[in-house]
């Protein structure tokens, strides 16, 4: 009788553990919502120079439009070094979202300061022999409305020389923008970047969680068998 009571408690404990597990909503994942792939044909200067005396002398922008309202939580982009073709030491980034003003960047809507080099990762060299790298900025929170044109800007803080430039892309509307020493002008190409949103995955546990659950259930089942055999 005592064995049956203990078995009953173990069964109840296992059911409680299973219910608690199923109540967990899942986990967050990054979902791609917009992308312009690099063509590696050129670099367009975008740089804040803290040591060479030029300051924030160059800023590049590119526009985008989403099909549905989205909160952008991550931005990836590609760029590289030239003049000379050597890697610089980036200490921070400014990632900005701007309104559209008659086909060019308008007022600043949101700005994010990223410490460090944004995970600078080598991608080799572009078609001009410039060393190019991939970058990412996470934990953003920019609400983009459907069908609205916005402009994205990425500016590294890195001493000149070298110059840092945003890699070109053959995807998009064929138009970007650059401010260079106070003069703004249209760029006849797009720039390489990707936008992501955070999505909560519901009802499907992570592989690691499944393994833990399975291990726990096997352990409880073994304990029940031992109680029944006693």
Secondary structure by P-SEA (a helix, b strand, c coil): caaaaaaaaaaaaaaaaaaaaaaccbbbbbbbcbbbbbcccbbbbbbbbccccccccbbbbbbbcccccccccbbbbccccccccbbbbbcbbbbbbbbbcccccccccbbbbbccccccccccccccccccbbbbbcbbbbbbcccbbbbbbbbbbccccbbbbbbbbcccccbbbbbcccbbbbbcbbbbbbbbbbbbbcccccaaaaaaaaaaaaaaaaaaaaaaac
